[in-house]
Structure formats: C-alpha cells, structure tokens
Amino acid sequence: MFIHITGRDNLILIMSYSGRNGYSRGGSRGGTFGSSPKPVEMGKEYEVEISEISKRGDGIARIQGFVIFVQGAKAGQKTNIRITSIGDRFAKAEVV
C-alpha cells in the first residue's frame, strides 16, 4: 500500500507498507539467501568449525556465509554435523 500526500508547500510524503508485520525491512539483513538455493541440504553431513555461541546456547557455524545453529556444540570446536532443518535465513543441525 502506498500513501501519497502533498501539502501546500508541494512536499511529497510516500510511505510503503509490506511484509509479514506490515512494514518493509528495507533490504536484506545479514544475508541474501531468502528463497534462493541454500548451500546446505537436509540430512547431509558437513565438517564445520563452531565460531561462537548463540544467546540460546547453540553453537554457530557458517557454510558459505549461511548460518547454522548446532545444538550442544562449543565455540572453537571442529566437528561433523548433520542438517536437521533448513529455513530461509538459517539451518539447524546436530553433532554427528
């Protein structure tokens, strides 16, 4: 939806509302994967290094910049993982 308002000084205000919550995010946040092909596949195993720990305590790894939350992994750990779910912006995995 667009709103176009002109005032007596010929100022123009244009507002755009879109997205799930009604507001546009104005570009990508943290990645460009969205609905494009992901660099991981469901059920496949990968060797990764856990770079950090999430606020929920899961390890965080990245494959080609794509974020993977690894349950029970620790920062600095090099391990094999199996992908258990894939979303638009991240995947979840378990240590093999």
VORO-279804 format. One record per atom (N, C-alpha, C): residue number from 0; x, y, z; residue in three letters; atom name. Coordinates in pm, whole numbers, plus 50000, padded with zeros to 5 digits. Each point is the difference from the previous one (the first is absolute). Example, Ala and Ser with C-alpha at 12.3 -4.5 7.8 and 13.67 -1.06 7.14 Angstrom:
<rs>
0	51319	49431	50780	ALA	N
0	49911	50119	50000	ALA	CA
0	50090	50120	50000	ALA	C
1	49965	50105	49928	SER	N
1	50082	50119	50006	SER	CA
1	49923	50109	50073	SER	C
</rs>
This chain:
<rs>
0	50084	49883	50000	MET	N
0	49916	50117	50000	MET	CA
0	50089	50124	50000	MET	C
1	49968	50098	49920	PHE	N
1	50074	50125	49995	PHE	CA
1	49907	50114	50041	PHE	C
2	50056	50095	50073	ILE	N
2	49926	50121	50036	ILE	CA
2	50079	50117	49942	ILE	C
3	49935	50082	49924	HIS	N
3	50064	50115	49936	HIS	CA
3	49928	50125	50051	HIS	C
4	50072	50084	50070	ILE	N
4	49941	50120	50059	ILE	CA
4	50074	50122	49946	ILE	C
5	49928	50096	49952	THR	N
5	50062	50127	49959	THR	CA
5	49942	50111	50087	THR	C
6	50087	50088	50041	GLY	N
6	49957	50111	50084	GLY	CA
6	50001	50130	49922	GLY	C
7	49972	50106	50069	ARG	N
7	49993	50130	49932	ARG	CA
7	50137	50047	49951	ARG	C
8	50108	49944	50056	ASP	N
8	50135	50035	49956	ASP	CA
8	50051	49900	49895	ASP	C
9	49909	49919	49945	ASN	N
9	50033	49899	49900	ASN	CA
9	50101	49897	50049	ASN	C
10	49997	49971	50130	LEU	N
10	50081	49893	50055	LEU	CA
10	49928	49868	49976	LEU	C
11	50075	49897	49974	ILE	N
11	49940	49869	49974	ILE	CA
11	50051	49901	50104	ILE	C
12	49909	49928	50059	LEU	N
12	50033	49894	50095	LEU	CA
12	49949	49870	49942	LEU	C
13	50088	49903	49984	ILE	N
13	49960	49870	49948	ILE	CA
13	50036	49897	50105	ILE	C
14	49903	49917	50038	MET	N
14	50021	49895	50099	MET	CA
14	49965	49867	49935	MET	C
15	50079	49900	50027	SER	N
15	49976	49868	49944	SER	CA
15	49990	49899	50113	SER	C
16	49899	49919	49997	TYR	N
16	49982	49895	50100	TYR	CA
16	49997	49865	49929	TYR	C
17	50085	49909	50045	SER	N
17	50001	49865	49943	SER	CA
17	50063	49907	50101	SER	C
18	50003	49872	49967	GLY	N
18	50059	49902	50090	GLY	CA
18	49898	49943	50095	GLY	C
19	50044	49901	50077	ARG	N
19	49911	49927	50090	ARG	CA
19	49942	50088	50110	ARG	C
20	50081	50091	50052	ASN	N
20	49953	50082	50111	ASN	CA
20	49945	50135	49954	ASN	C
21	49990	50019	49867	GLY	N
21	49944	50123	49949	GLY	CA
21	50101	50108	49969	GLY	C
22	50126	49977	50027	TYR	N
22	50103	50100	49973	TYR	CA
22	50111	49939	49917	TYR	C
23	50053	50077	49910	SER	N
23	50112	49956	49918	SER	CA
23	50127	50007	50081	SER	C
24	50089	49901	49983	ARG	N
24	50126	50000	50073	ARG	CA
24	50107	50080	49928	ARG	C
25	49976	50037	49877	GLY	N
25	50095	50086	49930	GLY	CA
25	50130	49931	49965	GLY	C
26	49993	49880	49947	GLY	N
26	50120	49931	49957	GLY	CA
26	50023	49875	50080	GLY	C
27	50107	49931	49966	SER	N
27	50027	49873	50069	SER	CA
27	50076	50028	50129	SER	C
28	49976	49918	50098	ARG	N
28	50069	50013	50128	ARG	CA
28	50084	49876	50022	ARG	C
29	50129	50012	49982	GLY	N
29	50090	49893	50034	GLY	CA
29	50017	49893	49895	GLY	C
30	49939	50009	49886	GLY	N
30	50020	49898	49899	GLY	CA
30	49912	50021	49880	GLY	C
31	50030	49923	49898	THR	N
31	49924	50015	49877	THR	CA
31	49934	49870	49960	THR	C
32	49980	49909	50093	PHE	N
32	49950	49868	49964	PHE	CA
32	49850	50000	49973	PHE	C
33	49918	50055	50090	GLY	N
33	49856	50006	49979	GLY	CA
33	49945	49874	49938	GLY	C
34	49943	50010	49880	SER	N
34	49943	49883	49934	SER	CA
34	50098	49939	49899	SER	C
35	50123	50050	49994	SER	N
35	50100	49944	49908	SER	CA
35	50052	49867	50054	SER	C
36	50069	49922	49916	PRO	N
36	50054	49872	50044	PRO	CA
36	50096	50017	50117	PRO	C
37	49993	49909	50095	LYS	N
37	50085	50006	50119	LYS	CA
37	50125	49915	49976	LYS	C
38	50111	50033	50066	PRO	N
38	50124	49923	49981	PRO	CA
38	50003	49870	50081	PRO	C
39	49890	49964	50065	VAL	N
39	49992	49875	50076	VAL	CA
39	49875	49923	49956	VAL	C
40	50001	49867	50025	GLU	N
40	49886	49916	49966	GLU	CA
40	49953	49923	50123	GLU	C
41	49871	49979	50009	MET	N
41	49939	49929	50112	MET	CA
41	50058	49859	50013	MET	C
42	50043	49964	50123	GLY	N
42	50052	49867	50028	GLY	CA
42	50145	49977	49961	GLY	C
43	50060	50094	49930	LYS	N
43	50138	49985	49955	LYS	CA
43	50096	50038	50113	LYS	C
44	50120	49938	49998	GLU	N
44	50101	50028	50102	GLU	CA
44	50106	50095	49946	GLU	C
45	50050	50087	50089	TYR	N
45	50102	50098	49965	TYR	CA
45	50101	50009	50112	TYR	C
46	50125	50033	49966	GLU	N
46	50102	50028	50100	GLU	CA
46	50006	50151	50018	GLU	C
47	49985	50047	50123	VAL	N
47	49995	50143	50028	VAL	CA
47	50083	50034	50123	VAL	C
48	50025	50130	50017	GLU	N
48	50059	50051	50124	GLU	CA
48	49899	50093	50064	GLU	C
49	49974	49980	50128	ILE	N
49	49905	50083	50074	ILE	CA
49	50070	50131	50035	ILE	C
50	49945	50111	49949	SER	N
50	50067	50129	50018	SER	CA
50	49958	50074	50125	SER	C
51	49876	49973	50046	GLU	N
51	49949	50071	50117	GLU	CA
51	49880	49924	50056	GLU	C
52	49946	50051	50110	ILE	N
52	49884	49940	50065	ILE	CA
52	49883	50098	49992	ILE	C
53	49882	49948	49966	SER	N
53	49881	50085	49991	SER	CA
53	49948	50036	50139	SER	C
54	49907	50093	50005	LYS	N
54	49938	50038	50127	LYS	CA
54	49928	49883	50065	LYS	C
55	49956	49904	49919	ARG	N
55	49930	49882	50052	ARG	CA
55	50095	49887	50037	ARG	C
56	50130	50019	49976	GLY	N
56	50099	49901	50039	GLY	CA
56	50041	49904	49890	GLY	C
57	49946	50014	49879	ASP	N
57	50041	49915	49889	ASP	CA
57	50127	50054	49938	ASP	C
58	50081	49910	49943	GLY	N
58	50118	50043	49926	GLY	CA
58	49957	50061	49868	GLY	C
59	50079	50092	49949	ILE	N
59	49971	50062	49872	ILE	CA
59	50115	49970	49904	ILE	C
60	49964	49940	49887	ALA	N
60	50096	49974	49893	ALA	CA
60	49947	50069	49874	ALA	C
61	50086	50016	49902	ARG	N
61	49957	50059	49873	ARG	CA
61	50059	49919	49885	ARG	C
62	49917	49978	49900	ILE	N
62	50045	49939	49876	ILE	CA
62	49965	50098	49890	ILE	C
63	50101	50051	49932	GLN	N
63	49984	50102	49896	GLN	CA
63	49916	50118	50052	GLN	C
64	50020	50036	50127	GLY	N
64	49930	50112	50061	GLY	CA
64	49863	49967	50055	GLY	C
65	49949	49880	49971	PHE	N
65	49867	49959	50046	PHE	CA
65	50011	49949	50144	PHE	C
66	49921	50055	50091	VAL	N
66	50009	49970	50143	VAL	CA
66	49938	49864	50031	VAL	C
67	50070	49922	50084	ILE	N
67	49950	49871	50045	ILE	CA
67	50013	49996	50151	ILE	C
68	49887	49977	50069	PHE	N
68	49999	49985	50145	PHE	CA
68	50019	49852	50031	PHE	C
69	50103	49970	50081	VAL	N
69	50035	49862	50030	VAL	CA
69	49976	49973	50148	VAL	C
70	49902	49917	50028	GLN	N
70	49963	49968	50138	GLN	CA
70	50115	49928	50071	GLN	C
71	50038	50051	50118	GLY	N
71	50100	49936	50084	GLY	CA
71	50145	50023	49960	GLY	C
72	50025	50081	49898	ALA	N
72	50138	50025	49958	ALA	CA
72	50061	50115	50080	ALA	C
73	50134	50001	50005	LYS	N
73	50071	50102	50077	LYS	CA
73	50088	50084	49907	LYS	C
74	50020	50127	50036	ALA	N
74	50082	50092	49921	ALA	CA
74	50140	49942	49980	ALA	C
75	50051	50007	49878	GLY	N
75	50133	49949	49968	GLY	CA
75	50003	49853	49962	GLY	C
76	49891	49931	50020	GLN	N
76	49993	49857	49971	GLN	CA
76	49993	49976	49849	GLN	C
77	50082	49907	49950	LYS	N
77	49991	49954	49861	LYS	CA
77	49929	49866	50005	LYS	C
78	49890	49990	49926	THR	N
78	49917	49880	50012	THR	CA
78	49923	49973	49872	THR	C
79	49949	49879	49990	ASN	N
79	49909	49964	49892	ASN	CA
79	49858	50021	50050	ASN	C
80	49917	50055	49914	ILE	N
80	49860	50025	50036	ILE	CA
80	49908	49940	49895	ILE	C
81	49875	49979	50040	ARG	N
81	49895	49957	49907	ARG	CA
81	49888	50103	50004	ARG	C
82	49958	50050	49885	ILE	N
82	49896	50101	49990	ILE	CA
82	49865	49936	50034	ILE	C
83	49928	50061	50095	THR	N
83	49870	49948	50044	THR	CA
83	49883	50084	49952	THR	C
84	50024	50128	49970	SER	N
84	49895	50085	49943	SER	CA
84	50064	50118	49929	SER	C
85	49930	50049	49898	ILE	N
85	50052	50112	49921	ILE	CA
85	49890	50105	49987	ILE	C
86	50034	50123	50038	GLY	N
86	49908	50112	49986	GLY	CA
86	50051	50097	49894	GLY	C
87	49932	50113	49985	ASP	N
87	50041	50100	49902	ASP	CA
87	50135	50062	50032	ASP	C
88	50024	50026	50131	ARG	N
88	50122	50072	50038	ARG	CA
88	50100	49917	50079	ARG	C
89	49963	49882	50046	PHE	N
89	50091	49917	50078	PHE	CA
89	49955	49854	49996	PHE	C
90	50091	49913	50045	ALA	N
90	49968	49857	50012	ALA	CA
90	50030	49958	50142	ALA	C
91	49949	49883	50039	LYS	N
91	50030	49940	50129	LYS	CA
91	50065	49866	49974	LYS	C
92	50093	49962	50090	ALA	N
92	50073	49877	49981	ALA	CA
92	50032	49936	50134	ALA	C
93	50042	49873	49995	GLU	N
93	50044	49929	50118	GLU	CA
93	50140	49947	49976	GLU	C
94	50075	49984	50107	VAL	N
94	50136	49945	49991	VAL	CA
94	49987	49851	49968	VAL	C
95	50083	49952	49907	VAL	N
95	49997	49858	49963	VAL	CA
95	50103	49927	50082	VAL	C
</rs>
